Amino acid sequence: MTRKKKTIQDPFAEREALRYTSPIPSREFILKYLKQHGGAATRMDLEMEFGLADEELAEALRRRLRAMVRDGQLMEGRDRQYRVMREEDCVTGYVIGHPDGFGFVVSDEGGEDVFLSAREMQPVFHGDRVLVHVTKTQRSGRREGRLIKVLVHQTERTVGRYIHEKGRRLVMPDNKRMPKDIVIGADDDKGAKPGQIVVVEIIVQPSFRAAPRGRIVEVLGDHMAPGMEIDLAMRAYDIPHTWPAAVLKEVKKFGDVVPKADKKGRKDLTKLPFVTIDGVDARDFDDAVYCEPIKRGGWRLWVAIADVSHYVKPSTALDAEANTRGTSVYFPGRVNPMLPRELSNELCSLNPDVDRLSLVCEMKLDVDGNLEKWEFYPAVIRSHARLTYDQVAGWLDDPTRVDGGKYTQLLPHIKVLHDLYLSLDTHRKTRGALTFETVETQVIFGQGLKIKEIKPLKRNLAHTIIEECMILANIAAARFIAQHKVPCLYRIHASPKKEKLQGLRDFLGELGLSLGGGDDPQPLDFSNLLDSVTGREDAHLIQTVAQRTLQQAVYSPENVGHFGLALPAYAHFTSPIRRYPDLLIHRAICHIVEKTPYAYNDETMASLGEHCSMTERRADEATRDAMDWLKCEYMLDKIGEEFHGVVSSVLGFGMFVELSDVYVEGLVHMTALKDDRYVFDAGKHRLHGQRTGKTYRLGDSVDVKVMRVDLDNRNIDFELVGQEAAPAPSAPASDKKRKKRRKRSPKSK
């Protein structure tokens, strides 16, 4: 750029003169100038072009340029030149941190995530909202970016271990997506002792030049204290766990029983023999069911759901807190509820032998299980019994197990439910709903809240009966709301992405298998594939790869159907005590049925959908983190022991193995495979030995030894049993001589 001093007129000069004593070119003019003169210039170039020889004016320009960079109008390159930020090169989104220091920005507009190097991640925490400039796009489609601005710092508090290191007081965040130590001032440690778990408040956010600073606001206790894993997880994932005073004040107004005034205008269904069927440990009962046959064939099914919307009204403290929490979080042996226990376990819960307000879905089905009609209305019901899954499954297996009394009277109704289920199950298979064989586990605690045993949680016939009844009510709710065109949150499960499908097809082709459906396979095509491999030794492998092809289910006002259930419309209606989206569905139904006020539109629902999907993921991650802690703690005294396991995942750095009888997962790192040099084959989900040809792939059975347990990082390391190190290849003579010379050299010491 030519460096000659000249003065250029700014059309906004008059405005700037009114604002500032010593005005400089406006932001608009700077942007216009750069666009018209090559698109880039250094600050000195601009000083010359604008005639800003005065030191005060030059400093004002410097500050303005920095502000424009901060606000995303300009970017400053490594060559010190300022360039206009093009909108198409900018991405706004939230940060996903990685334990190794780098991260990704998930764009608000969708598309490929933007990679941020460890340096670009220095001023941000996991979860922050940022503006980034896309600086490079690889051939693979991967985008790399440069941080322009932190829009919102999301981390105000976190939890971690307090340590003293090299004369500094630090807190190491427990959330491994936040690999930044937080500096604690000498007077800000709240008396915490090194090694204790603490809650720290961030008082200075991180920057390119400095680490974050904080003050300790709560000392949770010692590192391995009973229950610490749950306290850690709730705070690490920012899960609300205390009730605001305003919420408790609202709850006290409701009392302990349903008053007569609240029952007015509702259908009285207290004579119908509704029952709840849940797990033995359940304390909050959202749903009760009753079914009777229709004389000309088919069934009439009532699904009564706790009427939470009667108690939790919009624009109340209760609603704001339920929205913030989004969902109840079920930790091992402990629940962090979405609603206070006075509601979740008492007044809203469909407990036996008491009147409860409910929103009822009454459905009519034909003999083939097709849903013909449905009706929603507010009602009063009375659960006639609190039954468990094991209890009901036992009765259906052997009716003589019934203990008599009222249970004898309920047995015929249970049998009708079973008959309906058989028809629904056939209908489910016909439409192609996907069923994957998975193992859920249950933790059995011993003394001091330590794991005594981890055992599989067996699903029985009663589980599937209730599951199908709830799915049916959710289908009816989605159809009912869609019919009336009211904005709501659907539970959507989009079709698999093309690149994932191609990966699955390539994998199946290696096995001589194929997936039907061409470029647009339907759920029935997946279902047929899974049926066709039943009995094969690699059936579990094929099922796992097929399952990983599917997308994650989320909440959205845009109904794209539910691929996994093979349904054109689906919504969550049946669990308003523990899921906020269900409460929103209840409000939509009440708006249609009772003409109650409804302040939601597609825009607000889109925002709520993103939030509720986030709280669901947050709950899953927190419970997984707490469970991983417990499993690591359980394995601490098993170092050196050998176990049988199955390869559960294969990655570029090794393979994860799940112990068959213990249900604990650990890593066999690539460096622990000593008999050969192994190469990761992503397409075939395997590690392949270059010299021996030996392979380890997803689903293979292996024997492993526990070598190391890292409680802080929730890691367990295994080694394969019976592996011997491969003999090292003999070094060439020149290499041997070089080693001898190195040993004799004083510099090598």
Secondary structure as the mmCIF struct_conf table of DSSP 4:
data_model
#
loop_
_struct_conf.conf_type_id
_struct_conf.id
_struct_conf.beg_label_comp_id
_struct_conf.beg_label_asym_id
_struct_conf.beg_label_seq_id
_struct_conf.end_label_comp_id
_struct_conf.end_label_asym_id
_struct_conf.end_label_seq_id
TURN_TY1_P TURN_TY1_P1 PRO A 11 PHE A 12
HELX_RH_AL_P HELX_RH_AL_P1 ALA A 13 ARG A 19
BEND BEND1 THR A 21 SER A 22
HELX_RH_AL_P HELX_RH_AL_P2 ARG A 27 GLN A 36
TURN_TY1_P TURN_TY1_P2 HIS A 37 GLY A 39
STRN STRN1 ALA A 40 ALA A 41
HELX_RH_AL_P HELX_RH_AL_P3 ARG A 43 PHE A 50
TURN_TY1_P TURN_TY1_P3 GLY A 51 GLY A 51
BEND BEND2 ASP A 54 ASP A 54
HELX_RH_AL_P HELX_RH_AL_P4 GLU A 55 ARG A 70
TURN_TY1_P TURN_TY1_P4 ASP A 71 GLY A 72
BEND BEND3 GLN A 73 GLN A 73
STRN STRN2 LEU A 74 GLU A 76
TURN_TY1_P TURN_TY1_P5 ARG A 78 ASP A 79
BEND BEND4 ARG A 80 ARG A 80
STRN STRN3 TYR A 82 VAL A 84
HELX_LH_PP_P HELX_LH_PP_P1 MET A 85 ARG A 86
HELX_RH_3T_P HELX_RH_3T_P1 GLU A 87 ASP A 89
STRN STRN4 CYS A 90 GLY A 97
TURN_TY1_P TURN_TY1_P6 PRO A 99 ASP A 100
BEND BEND5 GLY A 101 GLY A 101
STRN STRN5 GLY A 103 SER A 107
TURN_TY1_P TURN_TY1_P7 ASP A 108 GLU A 109
BEND BEND6 GLY A 111 GLU A 112
STRN STRN6 VAL A 114 LEU A 116
TURN_TY1_P TURN_TY1_P8 ALA A 118 PRO A 123
TURN_TY1_P TURN_TY1_P9 HIS A 126 GLY A 127
STRN STRN7 ARG A 129 THR A 137
TURN_TY1_P TURN_TY1_P10 ARG A 139 SER A 140
BEND BEND7 GLY A 141 GLY A 141
STRN STRN8 ARG A 143 VAL A 152
BEND BEND8 GLU A 156 GLU A 156
STRN STRN9 ARG A 157 GLU A 165
TURN_TY1_P TURN_TY1_P11 LYS A 166 GLY A 167
STRN STRN10 ARG A 168 PRO A 173
BEND BEND9 ASP A 174 ASN A 175
TURN_TY1_P TURN_TY1_P12 LYS A 176 ARG A 177
STRN STRN11 ILE A 182 ILE A 184
TURN_TY1_P TURN_TY1_P13 ALA A 186 ASP A 187
BEND BEND10 ASP A 189 ASP A 189
TURN_TY1_P TURN_TY1_P14 LYS A 190 GLY A 191
HELX_LH_PP_P HELX_LH_PP_P2 ALA A 192 LYS A 193
TURN_TY1_P TURN_TY1_P15 PRO A 194 GLY A 195
STRN STRN12 ILE A 197 VAL A 204
BEND BEND11 PHE A 208 ALA A 210
STRN STRN13 ARG A 213 GLY A 221
TURN_TY1_P TURN_TY1_P16 HIS A 223 MET A 224
TURN_TY1_P TURN_TY1_P17 PRO A 226 GLY A 227
HELX_RH_AL_P HELX_RH_AL_P5 MET A 228 ALA A 236
TURN_TY1_P TURN_TY1_P18 TYR A 237 ASP A 238
BEND BEND12 THR A 242 THR A 242
HELX_RH_AL_P HELX_RH_AL_P6 ALA A 245 LYS A 252
TURN_TY1_P TURN_TY1_P19 LYS A 253 PHE A 254
BEND BEND13 ASP A 256 VAL A 257
HELX_RH_AL_P HELX_RH_AL_P7 LYS A 260 LYS A 263
TURN_TY1_P TURN_TY1_P20 LYS A 264 GLY A 265
BEND BEND14 ARG A 266 ARG A 266
STRN STRN14 LYS A 267 ASP A 268
TURN_TY1_P TURN_TY1_P21 THR A 270 LYS A 271
BEND BEND15 LEU A 272 LEU A 272
STRN STRN15 VAL A 275 VAL A 275
STRN STRN16 THR A 276 ASP A 278
TURN_TY1_P TURN_TY1_P22 VAL A 280 ASP A 281
STRN STRN17 ASP A 287 PRO A 293
TURN_TY1_P TURN_TY1_P23 LYS A 295 ARG A 296
BEND BEND16 GLY A 297 GLY A 298
STRN STRN18 TRP A 299 ALA A 306
HELX_RH_3T_P HELX_RH_3T_P2 VAL A 308 HIS A 310
TURN_TY1_P TURN_TY1_P24 TYR A 311 TYR A 311
BEND BEND17 VAL A 312 VAL A 312
TURN_TY1_P TURN_TY1_P25 PRO A 314 SER A 315
BEND BEND18 THR A 316 THR A 316
HELX_RH_AL_P HELX_RH_AL_P8 ALA A 317 ARG A 325
STRN STRN19 THR A 327 THR A 327
STRN STRN20 VAL A 329 PHE A 331
TURN_TY1_P TURN_TY1_P26 PRO A 332 GLY A 333
STRN STRN21 ARG A 334 ASN A 336
BEND BEND19 MET A 338 LEU A 339
HELX_RH_AL_P HELX_RH_AL_P9 ARG A 341 ARG A 341
HELX_RH_PI_P HELX_RH_PI_P1 GLU A 342 LEU A 347
BEND BEND20 CYS A 348 SER A 349
STRN STRN22 PRO A 352 PRO A 352
TURN_TY1_P TURN_TY1_P27 ASP A 353 ASP A 353
BEND BEND21 VAL A 354 VAL A 354
STRN STRN23 ASP A 355 LEU A 365
TURN_TY1_P TURN_TY1_P28 VAL A 367 ASP A 368
STRN STRN24 LEU A 371 ARG A 382
STRN STRN25 SER A 383 SER A 383
BEND BEND22 HIS A 384 HIS A 384
STRN STRN26 ARG A 386 THR A 388
HELX_RH_AL_P HELX_RH_AL_P10 TYR A 389 ASP A 397
HELX_RH_3T_P HELX_RH_3T_P3 PRO A 399 ARG A 401
BEND BEND23 GLY A 404 GLY A 404
TURN_TY1_P TURN_TY1_P29 GLY A 405 GLY A 405
HELX_RH_AL_P HELX_RH_AL_P11 LYS A 406 ARG A 431
TURN_TY1_P TURN_TY1_P30 GLY A 432 GLY A 432
STRN STRN27 GLU A 440 PHE A 445
HELX_RH_3T_P HELX_RH_3T_P4 GLN A 447 LEU A 449
STRN STRN28 ILE A 451 LEU A 457
HELX_RH_AL_P HELX_RH_AL_P12 LEU A 461 HIS A 484
TURN_TY1_P TURN_TY1_P31 LYS A 485 LYS A 485
STRN STRN29 TYR A 490 ILE A 492
STRN STRN30 HIS A 493 HIS A 493
HELX_LH_PP_P HELX_LH_PP_P3 ALA A 494 LYS A 497
HELX_RH_AL_P HELX_RH_AL_P13 LYS A 498 GLU A 510
TURN_TY1_P TURN_TY1_P32 LEU A 511 GLY A 512
BEND BEND24 GLY A 516 GLY A 517
TURN_TY1_P TURN_TY1_P33 GLY A 518 ASP A 519
BEND BEND25 ASP A 520 ASP A 520
HELX_RH_AL_P HELX_RH_AL_P14 PRO A 523 SER A 532
TURN_TY1_P TURN_TY1_P34 VAL A 533 GLY A 535
TURN_TY1_P TURN_TY1_P35 GLU A 537 ASP A 538
HELX_RH_AL_P HELX_RH_AL_P15 ALA A 539 THR A 549
BEND BEND26 LEU A 550 LEU A 550
HELX_LH_PP_P HELX_LH_PP_P4 GLN A 551 ALA A 553
STRN STRN31 VAL A 554 SER A 556
BEND BEND27 PRO A 557 GLU A 558
STRN STRN32 HIS A 562 HIS A 562
TURN_TY1_P TURN_TY1_P36 PHE A 563 ALA A 566
STRN STRN33 LEU A 567 LEU A 567
BEND BEND28 PRO A 568 PRO A 568
BEND BEND29 THR A 574 THR A 574
TURN_TY1_P TURN_TY1_P37 PRO A 576 ARG A 578
STRN STRN34 ARG A 579 ARG A 579
HELX_RH_AL_P HELX_RH_AL_P16 TYR A 580 GLU A 594
HELX_RH_AL_P HELX_RH_AL_P17 ASP A 602 MET A 635
HELX_RH_3T_P HELX_RH_3T_P5 LEU A 636 LYS A 638
TURN_TY1_P TURN_TY1_P38 ILE A 639 GLY A 640
STRN STRN35 GLU A 642 LEU A 651
TURN_TY1_P TURN_TY1_P39 GLY A 652 PHE A 653
STRN STRN36 GLY A 654 LEU A 659
TURN_TY1_P TURN_TY1_P40 SER A 660 VAL A 662
STRN STRN37 GLU A 665 HIS A 669
HELX_RH_3T_P HELX_RH_3T_P6 MET A 670 ALA A 672
TURN_TY1_P TURN_TY1_P41 LYS A 674 ASP A 675
BEND BEND30 ASP A 676 ASP A 676
STRN STRN38 TYR A 678 ASP A 681
TURN_TY1_P TURN_TY1_P42 ALA A 682 HIS A 685
STRN STRN39 ARG A 686 GLY A 689
TURN_TY1_P TURN_TY1_P43 GLN A 690 THR A 692
STRN STRN40 THR A 695 ARG A 697
TURN_TY1_P TURN_TY1_P44 LEU A 698 GLY A 699
STRN STRN41 SER A 701 ASP A 710
TURN_TY1_P TURN_TY1_P45 LEU A 711 ARG A 714
STRN STRN42 ASN A 715 LEU A 720
TURN_TY1_P TURN_TY1_P46 VAL A 721 GLY A 722
HELX_LH_PP_P HELX_LH_PP_P5 ALA A 725 PRO A 732
HELX_RH_AL_P HELX_RH_AL_P18 ALA A 733 ARG A 744
HELX_RH_3T_P HELX_RH_3T_P7 PRO A 746 SER A 748
#
